[in-house]
């Protein structure tokens, strides 16, 4: 029994030593931290705090990471650099206001962006930094970006929407936009719109209810500039006549799908007089009902 206990203790020490080992970070994300996050002289909470506090506008550099800490190089003043440690729990790449006294953090699970594309989205209470709920998302493609939906959602019970957009740089090109919602103090994935194509294509547009200051709700899509306005026409990106589906606007999500298929004749792509590929385009709608907790597909139909 004593030998078994000794083996267990040795194994635990080895495992802890492995998780405490720092790994070099070659291509880090831009580091941001909570207000007045201390920089420690050693990777140990409350060891010393005389190195000061992290400034989000500083030209810092992440050198390495382990399970709980980031080793950073930062500037004490215009001419003096120092090495210190920041608690990873307080570090993030994006921070969004959810509503009064609550925040949403986006943190890479590993800060070396070349080796990992997993992110943790956490919903937190500002006063005591407690984590209320989390959601993990993964980029399976080349690049990613997060953006805060600055327009107020008209969906029932939804307090905040954050977008997680990923893209593929090789042919055929691809982009995915995942809608992350905060509802009933939970972080959830709502729906994803995907676009891909080379000669042909498949493109999806999500129309969602946006609440205006006069309590009006309109079914609008957000373009690549994160805007609800068509910059060419100056008009809203609006779905006309959404009431035809007999679903309250605060419970309605519409996905418009466009599919372009090249016409093939004699085992080759058919072109027109301008040497452009001849494309057959079809349109399809998917209608979803939001019950305040989950999204349900209620109708899928082709458009003439």
C-alpha positions as CSV (number, residue, x, y, z in Angstrom):
1,X,0.0,0.0,0.0
2,X,2.9,2.4,0.9
3,X,4.5,1.7,-2.5
4,X,1.3,2.4,-4.3
5,X,0.9,5.7,-2.4
6,X,4.5,6.7,-3.2
7,X,4.0,5.9,-6.9
8,X,0.8,8.0,-6.9
9,X,2.6,11.0,-5.3
10,X,5.5,10.8,-7.8
11,X,3.1,10.6,-10.7
12,X,1.2,13.6,-9.4
13,X,4.4,15.6,-9.0
14,X,5.4,14.7,-12.6
15,X,2.0,15.7,-14.0
16,X,2.1,19.0,-12.1
17,X,5.6,19.7,-13.3
18,X,4.5,19.1,-16.9
19,X,1.6,21.5,-16.7
20,X,3.8,24.1,-14.9
21,X,6.4,24.0,-17.7
22,X,6.5,27.1,-19.8
23,X,6.2,26.7,-23.6
24,X,7.6,29.3,-25.9
25,X,5.0,31.4,-27.8
26,X,6.1,32.4,-31.3
27,X,3.0,34.0,-32.8
28,X,0.9,35.4,-29.9
29,X,-2.4,37.2,-30.0
30,X,-2.4,40.8,-28.8
31,X,-2.7,40.6,-25.0
32,X,-5.3,42.5,-23.0
33,X,-6.1,42.2,-19.3
34,X,-8.6,43.2,-16.7
35,X,-8.3,46.6,-15.2
36,X,-5.3,46.8,-12.8
37,X,-4.1,43.3,-13.4
38,X,-0.9,42.9,-11.4
39,X,2.4,41.8,-13.1
40,X,4.1,39.3,-10.8
41,X,7.9,38.8,-10.6
42,X,7.3,35.1,-10.3
43,X,4.5,32.8,-11.6
44,X,2.9,32.6,-8.2
45,X,-0.2,34.4,-7.0
46,X,0.6,37.1,-4.4
47,X,4.4,36.5,-4.6
48,X,5.3,40.1,-5.3
49,X,3.4,42.9,-7.0
50,X,6.0,45.6,-7.2
51,X,6.4,45.2,-11.0
52,X,3.2,47.3,-11.4
53,X,0.0,46.8,-13.3
54,X,-0.5,45.8,-16.9
55,X,-1.5,48.5,-19.4
56,X,-3.6,47.4,-22.3
57,X,-2.1,50.0,-24.5
58,X,1.5,48.9,-23.8
59,X,3.8,47.4,-26.4
60,X,4.1,44.1,-24.5
61,X,5.3,40.8,-25.9
62,X,4.2,37.3,-24.8
63,X,7.2,35.1,-24.5
64,X,5.8,31.8,-23.1
65,X,2.8,30.2,-21.4
66,X,1.9,27.4,-19.1
67,X,-1.4,26.2,-17.7
68,X,-2.1,29.2,-15.6
69,X,0.4,31.9,-16.6
70,X,1.7,34.1,-19.4
71,X,5.4,35.1,-19.3
72,X,5.6,38.6,-20.8
73,X,8.1,41.3,-21.7
74,X,6.8,44.8,-21.0
75,X,8.1,48.3,-20.7
76,X,8.4,49.9,-17.3
77,X,9.1,53.3,-19.0
78,X,10.3,54.5,-22.4
79,X,13.7,52.9,-22.0
80,X,13.5,50.1,-19.5
81,X,12.0,46.6,-20.2
82,X,11.2,44.0,-17.7
83,X,10.1,40.3,-17.6
84,X,7.0,39.4,-15.6
85,X,4.0,37.0,-15.3
86,X,0.3,37.6,-15.8
87,X,-2.5,35.3,-14.6
88,X,-4.1,33.8,-17.7
89,X,-7.6,33.9,-16.1
90,X,-7.4,37.7,-16.3
91,X,-6.0,37.8,-19.9
92,X,-8.1,38.0,-23.0
93,X,-8.1,39.1,-26.7
94,X,-11.6,40.6,-26.7
95,X,-13.9,41.9,-24.1
96,X,-17.5,43.0,-24.6
97,X,-20.1,44.6,-22.3
98,X,-23.0,42.2,-21.9
99,X,-25.3,44.3,-19.8
100,X,-25.1,46.0,-16.4
101,X,-22.2,44.6,-14.3
102,X,-21.6,41.6,-16.7
103,X,-18.9,41.1,-19.3
104,X,-18.0,38.6,-22.1
105,X,-14.4,37.5,-22.5
106,X,-12.8,35.8,-25.5
107,X,-9.6,33.9,-24.6
108,X,-7.5,31.5,-26.7
109,X,-7.1,28.2,-25.0
110,X,-3.5,28.3,-26.1
111,X,-1.8,31.6,-26.9
112,X,0.4,30.3,-29.6
113,X,-1.9,31.0,-32.6
114,X,0.1,28.7,-34.9
115,X,-0.6,25.6,-32.8
116,X,-4.2,26.1,-31.6
117,X,-7.4,27.5,-32.9
118,X,-9.7,26.9,-29.9
119,X,-11.2,29.7,-27.9
120,X,-13.1,30.0,-24.7
121,X,-16.0,32.5,-24.5
122,X,-16.9,33.2,-20.9
123,X,-19.7,35.2,-19.3
124,X,-18.5,36.9,-16.1
125,X,-19.8,39.1,-13.3
126,X,-17.6,42.2,-13.1
127,X,-17.8,42.8,-9.4
128,X,-16.2,39.5,-8.2
129,X,-14.8,38.2,-11.5
130,X,-16.8,35.0,-11.2
131,X,-17.5,32.9,-14.3
132,X,-21.2,32.3,-14.8
133,X,-21.0,30.2,-18.0
134,X,-18.5,29.3,-20.8
135,X,-18.6,28.1,-24.4
136,X,-15.7,26.6,-26.5
137,X,-15.5,27.4,-30.2
138,X,-13.0,26.1,-32.7
139,X,-11.6,27.5,-36.0
140,X,-11.1,24.6,-38.4
141,X,-9.9,26.9,-41.2
142,X,-7.1,29.5,-41.6
143,X,-8.1,32.7,-40.0
144,X,-10.7,34.1,-37.5
145,X,-12.1,37.2,-36.1
146,X,-14.6,38.1,-33.4
147,X,-16.9,41.1,-33.5
148,X,-19.4,42.5,-31.2
149,X,-22.9,43.0,-32.7
150,X,-23.5,46.6,-31.9
151,X,-27.2,46.4,-32.8
152,X,-29.7,45.4,-30.2
153,X,-31.2,41.9,-30.8
154,X,-34.9,41.7,-31.0
155,X,-34.8,37.9,-30.2
156,X,-36.8,37.0,-27.1
157,X,-34.6,36.6,-24.0
158,X,-31.4,37.3,-25.9
159,X,-29.2,39.9,-24.2
160,X,-26.2,39.9,-26.4
161,X,-24.8,38.6,-29.7
162,X,-21.1,38.1,-30.5
163,X,-20.0,36.8,-34.0
164,X,-17.2,34.3,-34.5
165,X,-16.2,34.5,-38.1
166,X,-13.7,32.0,-39.6
167,X,-12.4,31.8,-43.2
168,X,-10.4,29.6,-45.5
169,X,-7.8,31.2,-47.7
170,X,-7.2,28.3,-50.2
171,X,-9.5,27.5,-53.1
172,X,-12.4,27.1,-52.9
173,X,-12.7,30.0,-50.5
174,X,-14.9,29.7,-47.5
175,X,-16.2,31.8,-44.7
176,X,-18.4,30.9,-41.7
177,X,-20.1,33.3,-39.3
178,X,-21.3,31.7,-36.1
179,X,-23.8,33.7,-34.0
180,X,-23.0,33.3,-30.2
181,X,-25.9,34.5,-28.0
182,X,-26.2,35.2,-24.3
183,X,-29.6,34.0,-23.1
184,X,-30.7,33.3,-19.5
185,X,-27.1,33.8,-18.3
186,X,-25.9,31.1,-20.7
187,X,-23.6,31.3,-23.7
188,X,-25.0,29.4,-26.7
189,X,-24.3,28.9,-30.3
190,X,-27.4,30.0,-32.2
191,X,-26.8,29.5,-35.9
192,X,-24.1,29.6,-38.5
193,X,-24.1,31.2,-42.0
194,X,-21.6,29.8,-44.5
195,X,-20.4,30.9,-47.9
196,X,-18.1,29.0,-50.2
197,X,-17.4,28.8,-53.9
198,X,-15.0,28.9,-56.8
199,X,-16.7,28.6,-60.2
200,X,-20.0,27.8,-58.6
201,X,-21.1,28.8,-55.1
202,X,-23.3,28.3,-52.1
203,X,-24.0,31.4,-50.1
204,X,-26.1,31.8,-46.9
205,X,-27.5,35.0,-45.4
206,X,-29.1,35.2,-41.9
207,X,-31.9,37.6,-41.3
208,X,-32.5,38.3,-37.6
209,X,-34.8,40.7,-35.6
210,X,-33.1,44.0,-34.8
211,X,-34.7,46.2,-32.2
212,X,-34.8,49.9,-32.7
213,X,-35.2,52.7,-30.2
214,X,-38.8,53.2,-31.0
215,X,-39.5,49.5,-30.2
216,X,-39.8,48.7,-33.9
217,X,-38.4,45.3,-35.0
218,X,-37.0,44.7,-38.5
219,X,-35.6,41.5,-40.0
220,X,-32.1,42.5,-41.1
221,X,-28.8,40.9,-42.1
222,X,-25.3,42.1,-41.2
223,X,-22.9,42.5,-44.0
224,X,-19.1,42.0,-44.1
225,X,-18.6,45.6,-42.8
226,X,-20.6,44.5,-39.7
227,X,-23.3,46.9,-40.8
228,X,-27.1,46.6,-41.5
229,X,-27.0,49.1,-44.3
230,X,-26.3,48.5,-48.0
231,X,-23.6,51.0,-48.7
232,X,-24.4,51.0,-52.4
233,X,-28.1,51.8,-52.0
234,X,-28.2,53.4,-48.6
235,X,-31.1,51.1,-47.7
236,X,-31.4,48.6,-44.8
237,X,-30.5,45.0,-45.6
238,X,-34.1,44.0,-44.9
239,X,-36.1,40.9,-45.6
240,X,-39.4,42.0,-47.0
241,X,-42.7,40.7,-45.7
242,X,-41.5,38.5,-42.8
243,X,-45.0,38.3,-41.4
244,X,-45.9,35.7,-44.1
245,X,-44.5,33.0,-41.9
246,X,-46.9,33.7,-39.0
247,X,-44.1,33.7,-36.5
248,X,-43.6,36.7,-34.1
249,X,-40.6,38.7,-35.2
250,X,-39.0,38.2,-31.8
251,X,-39.0,34.5,-32.4
252,X,-38.0,34.5,-36.1
253,X,-34.7,33.7,-37.9
254,X,-34.6,33.4,-41.7
255,X,-31.7,31.8,-43.6
256,X,-31.6,32.6,-47.3
257,X,-29.5,30.2,-49.3
258,X,-28.3,30.9,-52.9
259,X,-26.7,28.0,-54.9
260,X,-25.0,28.7,-58.2
261,X,-24.1,25.6,-60.3
262,X,-22.1,25.9,-63.5
263,X,-23.7,24.4,-66.6
264,X,-21.7,21.6,-68.1
265,X,-21.9,20.5,-71.8
266,X,-19.7,18.0,-73.5
267,X,-17.7,17.4,-70.3
268,X,-16.8,21.1,-70.0
269,X,-18.1,24.3,-68.4
270,X,-20.4,26.2,-70.7
271,X,-19.5,29.9,-71.3
272,X,-21.5,32.8,-72.8
273,X,-20.5,35.3,-75.5
274,X,-18.4,37.2,-72.9
275,X,-16.5,34.1,-71.9
276,X,-18.3,34.1,-68.5
277,X,-19.4,30.7,-67.0
278,X,-23.1,30.0,-67.4
279,X,-24.6,29.5,-64.0
280,X,-27.9,28.1,-62.9
281,X,-28.9,29.8,-59.6
282,X,-31.5,28.5,-57.2
283,X,-32.8,30.1,-54.0
284,X,-34.0,28.4,-50.9
285,X,-35.3,29.6,-47.6
286,X,-35.1,28.0,-44.1
287,X,-37.4,29.4,-41.5
288,X,-36.6,29.0,-37.8
289,X,-38.6,29.6,-34.6
290,X,-36.7,30.7,-31.5
291,X,-38.5,29.5,-28.4
292,X,-36.5,31.6,-26.0
293,X,-34.0,28.8,-25.4
294,X,-33.3,26.9,-28.7
295,X,-33.7,27.3,-32.4
296,X,-36.2,25.0,-34.3
297,X,-36.3,24.6,-38.1
298,X,-40.0,24.8,-39.0
299,X,-39.9,25.3,-42.8
300,X,-37.6,24.7,-45.7
301,X,-38.7,25.7,-49.2
302,X,-37.3,26.4,-52.7
303,X,-38.1,29.8,-54.3
304,X,-39.2,30.1,-57.9
